[in-house]
C-alpha cells in the first residue's frame, strides 16, 4: 500500500478558520476606513462652507439671514444660496469650488444671529438627518447665537449629546444627495 501525503481534516479546518478570521477583520477595517473617509469629506465640506460665509461677511458686513425679510433665504439655506434651487445664489460667487461637493448623503445645517455676525454650519455624519446616528460636525464663528467668552469654533457632536442634537435639528437644513446635490 502506498501512503499519500495530504492535509488532515483538522489542518484544513484550522486554515479555513484563520482565513475566515482574516476576511472578517478586513471587512471591519474596510468599513471603518470608508466611514472615516466620509466623515473627513463632510468635515472638509463644512469648513469650505464656513470659509464661503466668512468671505461673504467680509465683503457685506454680515452673513445671509434666514427668515421672512425681503433679502432672507426662507428655507433650505444652502440649496438656495448656492444656486441649486431658486434664483438667489448669494454664496455662489464666494465659494472656492463650484459645483460644491458635499460627499455622500448628508444634511447640512445653518444658523445665524439677528445681526448676521455669528453663524454655525453643521453636517450630519450618518446620512440624511443622521439616520445612522454617527453624530454631527459643526463649525463657524460661534456655536450658538451669542457665544459667551471665546466662541467654540469646531465641535464634534456625538450621538449621546441629545440637547445639542435637538438644537442642530432645529436649524435650517438642506439635504445633500450624492447624485443630485442639493437639488433633489
Protein Blocks (a to p, Z undefined) as FASTA:
>chain_A
ZZdddddfklmmmmmmmmmmmmmmmmmmmmmmmmmmmmmmmmmmmmmmmmmmmmmmmmno
pacdedjbfkbcfbhkllmmnopggjbdfklmmpmbdcddebjaddddddddfkomaccd
dddfebghhlnonopcdedjbecjbdghjadfbdcddfklmmlmmmmmmpccddddfklo
mmZZ
